[in-house]
Amino acid sequence: MPLAAAAELLEFDRQAMLAGEIWRLWTGHLVHYSAQHALVDFATALIASAIVLPTVGWRRLTLLLAMATPLISAGLLLLAPECLHYRGASGIAVMLVVLAARTLWPRSGMGGRTALLLLAVTLLAKIAAEAGGLAAPWSGLPEDVRVVWQAHLLGAIVALTIRLAPSHKVVV
């Protein structure tokens, strides 16, 4: 099977999902429009995961990813009816970045917290710009593909709903 055909079989496809192809709730986050697109998502997720992992452990991180991917996809189905197709792990990457910031917050001094607040403002500005139709030049998306900013917003929301116990372990 050619790579393009495999990507089409795995991508978030609204009509296919509504027809029962529920695996796409998970697999749409695994396929990308270009190698650059995949690299940006993977690098972001990897760095954020490295920050989160010592706090939550492998098992909880894996469980979190397995639960978050269909939640983000279901959110797109419900809240973004104009989104017919989606590929990418950027929603997951945003979730991991927000979770990393939440993990770092209790251990940060004033300077660290200022930097984390700046990160939050920058992330919100990025999502707002994407909602306005702007895309980062390094995204690696084809010209005819628009950023699905709702996936980024949903990733942030999922991260904010995860309760961190006082021991900084994620409670799932």
C-alpha positions in Angstrom: 0.0 0.0 0.0 1.5 3.4 -1.0 2.3 5.8 1.8 -0.3 8.3 0.7 -3.1 5.7 0.7 -2.1 4.6 4.2 -2.2 8.2 5.4 -5.7 8.6 3.9 -6.8 5.4 5.6 -5.6 6.7 9.0 -6.3 10.4 8.9 -9.2 12.1 10.7 -11.9 11.9 8.1 -15.2 13.2 9.4 -17.5 11.3 7.0 -15.6 8.0 7.5 -15.7 8.4 11.3 -19.4 9.1 11.3 -19.8 5.9 9.2 -18.1 3.9 11.9 -14.3 4.0 11.3 -13.6 4.8 14.9 -9.9 3.9 14.7 -9.4 7.3 13.1 -10.1 8.9 16.6 -6.6 7.7 17.4 -4.8 7.3 14.1 -5.4 10.8 12.8 -2.8 12.0 15.2 -0.2 9.7 13.8 -0.2 10.7 10.2 1.1 14.1 8.8 1.0 16.1 5.6 4.8 16.3 5.3 8.0 15.1 7.0 8.6 18.7 8.2 5.0 18.7 9.7 5.8 15.4 11.5 9.2 16.6 12.7 7.8 19.8 14.3 5.0 17.9 16.1 7.4 15.1 17.2 10.1 17.4 18.5 7.6 19.5 20.4 6.0 16.4 21.9 9.3 14.8 22.7 10.7 17.8 24.6 7.5 18.3 26.5 7.3 14.6 27.3 10.8 14.6 28.7 9.7 17.2 31.2 6.4 15.4 32.1 7.8 11.9 32.2 9.7 12.0 35.5 6.6 13.3 37.2 4.0 10.9 35.8 6.0 7.9 34.7 5.7 5.8 31.5 2.5 4.0 32.3 0.5 7.1 33.2 1.9 9.0 30.2 0.9 6.2 27.9 -2.5 6.1 29.4 -2.8 9.8 29.1 -1.9 9.8 25.5 -4.3 6.9 24.7 -7.1 8.8 26.4 -6.3 12.3 25.1 -6.1 11.4 21.4 -9.8 10.3 21.0 -10.9 13.2 23.3 -9.3 15.7 21.0 -10.7 14.0 17.9 -14.2 13.8 19.4 -13.9 17.4 20.3 -13.2 18.2 16.7 -16.2 16.2 15.6 -18.4 18.1 18.0 -17.0 21.6 17.9 -15.5 22.0 14.4 -18.0 20.7 11.9 -16.1 22.5 9.1 -13.1 20.2 9.8 -13.5 17.4 7.3 -9.9 16.1 7.4 -7.1 16.4 10.0 -3.6 15.0 10.2 -1.1 15.7 12.9 -0.1 15.4 16.5 -0.1 19.2 17.2 -3.1 18.9 19.5 -1.3 16.2 21.5 1.9 18.3 21.4 0.1 21.3 22.8 -1.4 19.2 25.5 2.0 17.9 26.5 3.5 21.5 26.5 0.7 22.7 28.8 1.1 19.7 31.0 4.9 20.3 31.1 4.2 23.9 32.2 1.9 22.7 34.9 4.5 20.2 36.1 7.2 22.9 36.2 5.0 25.6 37.9 5.2 24.4 41.5 9.0 24.0 41.3 9.6 27.4 39.6 10.7 30.6 41.3 9.5 34.0 40.2 11.6 34.1 37.1 10.5 30.6 36.0 6.8 31.4 36.6 7.1 34.6 34.6 8.6 32.6 31.8 5.7 30.0 32.1 3.1 32.8 32.0 4.8 34.3 28.9 4.6 30.8 27.3 0.9 30.7 28.1 0.3 34.1 26.6 2.3 33.2 23.5 0.4 29.9 23.1 -3.0 31.7 23.4 -1.8 34.3 20.8 -0.7 31.5 18.5 -4.0 29.8 18.7 -5.8 33.1 18.1 -3.6 33.9 15.1 -4.4 30.4 13.7 -8.1 31.0 14.3 -7.6 34.1 12.1 -6.1 32.0 9.3 -2.4 32.5 10.0 0.0 29.6 10.0 3.6 29.4 11.2 6.0 29.2 8.2 7.7 26.2 9.8 4.6 24.1 10.1 5.3 22.2 6.9 1.7 22.2 5.8 0.8 22.3 2.1 -0.6 25.6 1.0 -4.2 24.2 0.6 -4.2 22.8 4.2 -5.4 25.1 6.9 -4.3 24.8 10.5 -6.9 23.1 12.7 -6.5 25.5 15.6 -9.4 23.8 17.5 -7.1 20.8 18.0 -4.6 23.0 19.7 -7.2 24.6 21.9 -8.6 21.2 22.8 -5.2 19.9 23.6 -4.7 22.8 26.0 -8.1 22.2 27.6 -7.4 18.5 28.1 -4.1 19.3 29.8 -5.8 21.8 32.1 -8.5 19.2 33.1 -5.9 16.7 34.3 -5.7 16.8 38.1 -2.2 16.8 39.4 -2.0 15.3 42.9 0.1 17.0 45.6 2.9 14.5 44.9 2.8 15.8 41.3 1.6 12.5 40.0 -1.2 12.6 37.4 -4.5 11.2 38.7 -6.3 9.5 35.9 
